[in-house]
Amino acid sequence: MLHPHLKAFAAALRHHAGLVRRHARRDAGYTTETIIVTALLAILTITVIGIITAKVLAKANSIDLG
Protein backbone atom coordinates (compact mmCIF):
# COMPACT_ATOMS: atom_id res chain seq x y z
CA MET A 1 0.00 0.00 0.00
CA LEU A 2 1.33 3.42 -0.94
CA HIS A 3 1.67 6.22 1.54
CA PRO A 4 -1.07 8.89 1.05
CA HIS A 5 1.55 11.51 0.15
CA LEU A 6 2.98 9.22 -2.55
CA LYS A 7 -0.52 8.62 -3.94
CA ALA A 8 -1.11 12.37 -4.13
CA PHE A 9 2.30 12.89 -5.75
CA ALA A 10 1.63 10.14 -8.32
CA ALA A 11 -1.77 11.65 -9.15
CA ALA A 12 -0.25 15.11 -9.57
CA LEU A 13 2.50 13.67 -11.76
CA ARG A 14 -0.04 11.89 -13.99
CA HIS A 15 -2.07 15.09 -14.27
CA HIS A 16 1.00 17.13 -15.21
CA ALA A 17 2.07 14.52 -17.79
CA GLY A 18 -1.38 14.74 -19.39
CA LEU A 19 -1.15 18.52 -19.56
CA VAL A 20 2.27 18.32 -21.20
CA ARG A 21 1.00 15.81 -23.79
CA ARG A 22 -2.01 17.98 -24.67
CA HIS A 23 0.16 21.09 -24.93
CA ALA A 24 2.66 19.27 -27.18
CA ARG A 25 -0.12 18.18 -29.56
CA ARG A 26 -1.54 21.69 -29.70
CA ASP A 27 1.84 23.19 -30.67
CA ALA A 28 2.62 20.61 -33.36
CA GLY A 29 0.98 22.66 -36.13
CA TYR A 30 2.76 25.82 -35.07
CA THR A 31 6.13 24.07 -35.20
CA THR A 32 5.44 22.77 -38.71
CA GLU A 33 4.35 26.23 -39.84
CA THR A 34 7.51 27.77 -38.39
CA ILE A 35 9.73 25.25 -40.19
CA ILE A 36 8.00 25.87 -43.53
CA VAL A 37 8.21 29.66 -43.22
CA THR A 38 11.88 29.46 -42.20
CA ALA A 39 12.68 27.20 -45.17
CA LEU A 40 10.90 29.55 -47.58
CA LEU A 41 12.79 32.55 -46.20
CA ALA A 42 16.09 30.67 -46.55
CA ILE A 43 15.31 29.80 -50.19
CA LEU A 44 14.33 33.41 -50.89
CA THR A 45 17.54 34.68 -49.28
CA ILE A 46 19.73 32.32 -51.32
CA THR A 47 17.93 33.38 -54.51
CA VAL A 48 18.39 37.09 -53.77
CA ILE A 49 22.08 36.58 -52.98
CA GLY A 50 22.49 34.70 -56.27
CA ILE A 51 20.83 37.50 -58.25
CA ILE A 52 22.89 40.22 -56.57
CA THR A 53 26.11 38.25 -57.10
CA ALA A 54 25.33 37.74 -60.79
CA LYS A 55 24.62 41.47 -61.27
CA VAL A 56 27.78 42.54 -59.44
CA LEU A 57 29.93 40.11 -61.42
CA ALA A 58 28.35 41.22 -64.71
CA LYS A 59 29.01 44.86 -63.85
CA ALA A 60 32.60 44.09 -62.78
CA ASN A 61 33.25 42.15 -65.99
CA SER A 62 31.89 45.01 -68.11
CA ILE A 63 34.48 47.49 -66.79
CA ASP A 64 37.05 48.28 -69.49
CA LEU A 65 40.54 48.32 -68.02
CA GLY A 66 42.32 48.91 -71.30
Distance bins in CASP14 RR format, pairs under 12 A and 6 or more apart:
PFRMAT RR
TARGET T0000
AUTHOR 0000-0000-0000
RMODE 2
METHOD distances of the structure
MODEL  1
1 7 0 0 0 0 1 0 0 0 0 0 0
2 8 0 0 0 0 1 0 0 0 0 0 0
2 9 0 0 0 0 1 0 0 0 0 0 0
2 10 1 0 0 1 0 0 0 0 0 0 0
2 11 0 0 0 0 0 1 0 0 0 0 0
3 9 0 0 0 0 1 0 0 0 0 0 0
3 10 0 0 0 0 0 1 0 0 0 0 0
4 10 0 0 0 0 0 1 0 0 0 0 0
4 11 0 0 0 0 0 1 0 0 0 0 0
5 11 0 0 0 0 0 1 0 0 0 0 0
5 12 0 0 0 0 0 1 0 0 0 0 0
6 12 0 0 0 0 0 1 0 0 0 0 0
6 13 0 0 0 0 0 1 0 0 0 0 0
7 13 0 0 0 0 0 1 0 0 0 0 0
7 14 0 0 0 0 0 1 0 0 0 0 0
8 14 0 0 0 0 0 1 0 0 0 0 0
8 15 0 0 0 0 0 1 0 0 0 0 0
9 15 0 0 0 0 0 1 0 0 0 0 0
9 16 0 0 0 0 0 1 0 0 0 0 0
10 16 0 0 0 0 0 1 0 0 0 0 0
10 17 0 0 0 0 0 1 0 0 0 0 0
11 17 0 0 0 0 0 1 0 0 0 0 0
11 18 0 0 0 0 0 1 0 0 0 0 0
12 18 0 0 0 0 0 1 0 0 0 0 0
12 19 0 0 0 0 0 1 0 0 0 0 0
13 19 0 0 0 0 0 1 0 0 0 0 0
13 20 0 0 0 0 0 1 0 0 0 0 0
14 20 0 0 0 0 0 1 0 0 0 0 0
14 21 0 0 0 0 0 1 0 0 0 0 0
15 21 0 0 0 0 0 1 0 0 0 0 0
15 22 0 0 0 0 0 1 0 0 0 0 0
16 22 0 0 0 0 0 1 0 0 0 0 0
16 23 0 0 0 0 0 1 0 0 0 0 0
17 23 0 0 0 0 0 1 0 0 0 0 0
17 24 0 0 0 0 0 1 0 0 0 0 0
18 24 0 0 0 0 1 0 0 0 0 0 0
18 25 0 0 0 0 0 1 0 0 0 0 0
18 26 0 0 0 0 0 1 0 0 0 0 0
19 25 0 0 0 0 0 1 0 0 0 0 0
19 26 0 0 0 0 0 1 0 0 0 0 0
20 26 0 0 0 0 0 1 0 0 0 0 0
20 27 0 0 0 0 0 1 0 0 0 0 0
21 27 0 0 0 0 0 1 0 0 0 0 0
21 28 0 0 0 0 0 1 0 0 0 0 0
22 28 0 0 0 0 0 1 0 0 0 0 0
23 30 0 0 0 0 0 1 0 0 0 0 0
24 30 0 0 0 0 0 1 0 0 0 0 0
24 31 0 0 0 0 1 0 0 0 0 0 0
25 31 0 0 0 0 0 1 0 0 0 0 0
27 33 0 0 0 0 0 1 0 0 0 0 0
27 34 0 0 0 0 1 0 0 0 0 0 0
28 34 0 0 0 0 0 1 0 0 0 0 0
28 35 0 0 0 0 0 1 0 0 0 0 0
29 35 0 0 0 0 1 0 0 0 0 0 0
29 36 0 0 0 0 1 0 0 0 0 0 0
29 37 0 0 0 0 0 1 0 0 0 0 0
30 36 0 0 0 0 0 1 0 0 0 0 0
30 37 0 0 0 0 0 1 0 0 0 0 0
31 37 0 0 0 0 0 1 0 0 0 0 0
31 38 0 0 0 0 0 1 0 0 0 0 0
32 38 0 0 0 0 0 1 0 0 0 0 0
32 39 0 0 0 0 0 1 0 0 0 0 0
33 39 0 0 0 0 0 1 0 0 0 0 0
33 40 0 0 0 0 0 1 0 0 0 0 0
34 40 0 0 0 0 0 1 0 0 0 0 0
34 41 0 0 0 0 0 1 0 0 0 0 0
35 41 0 0 0 0 0 1 0 0 0 0 0
35 42 0 0 0 0 0 1 0 0 0 0 0
36 42 0 0 0 0 0 1 0 0 0 0 0
36 43 0 0 0 0 0 1 0 0 0 0 0
37 43 0 0 0 0 0 1 0 0 0 0 0
37 44 0 0 0 0 0 1 0 0 0 0 0
38 44 0 0 0 0 0 1 0 0 0 0 0
38 45 0 0 0 0 0 1 0 0 0 0 0
39 45 0 0 0 0 0 1 0 0 0 0 0
39 46 0 0 0 0 0 1 0 0 0 0 0
40 46 0 0 0 0 0 1 0 0 0 0 0
40 47 0 0 0 0 0 1 0 0 0 0 0
41 47 0 0 0 0 0 1 0 0 0 0 0
41 48 0 0 0 0 0 1 0 0 0 0 0
42 48 0 0 0 0 0 1 0 0 0 0 0
42 49 0 0 0 0 0 1 0 0 0 0 0
43 49 0 0 0 0 0 1 0 0 0 0 0
43 50 0 0 0 0 0 1 0 0 0 0 0
44 50 0 0 0 0 0 1 0 0 0 0 0
44 51 0 0 0 0 0 1 0 0 0 0 0
45 51 0 0 0 0 0 1 0 0 0 0 0
45 52 0 0 0 0 0 1 0 0 0 0 0
46 52 0 0 0 0 0 1 0 0 0 0 0
46 53 0 0 0 0 0 1 0 0 0 0 0
47 53 0 0 0 0 0 1 0 0 0 0 0
47 54 0 0 0 0 0 1 0 0 0 0 0
48 54 0 0 0 0 0 1 0 0 0 0 0
48 55 0 0 0 0 0 1 0 0 0 0 0
49 55 0 0 0 0 0 1 0 0 0 0 0
49 56 0 0 0 0 0 1 0 0 0 0 0
50 56 0 0 0 0 1 0 0 0 0 0 0
50 57 0 0 0 0 1 0 0 0 0 0 0
50 58 0 0 0 0 0 1 0 0 0 0 0
51 57 0 0 0 0 0 1 0 0 0 0 0
51 58 0 0 0 0 0 1 0 0 0 0 0
52 58 0 0 0 0 0 1 0 0 0 0 0
52 59 0 0 0 0 0 1 0 0 0 0 0
53 59 0 0 0 0 0 1 0 0 0 0 0
53 60 0 0 0 0 0 1 0 0 0 0 0
54 60 0 0 0 0 0 1 0 0 0 0 0
54 61 0 0 0 0 0 1 0 0 0 0 0
55 61 0 0 0 0 0 1 0 0 0 0 0
55 62 0 0 0 0 0 1 0 0 0 0 0
56 62 0 0 0 0 0 1 0 0 0 0 0
56 63 0 0 0 0 0 1 0 0 0 0 0
57 63 0 0 0 0 0 1 0 0 0 0 0
END
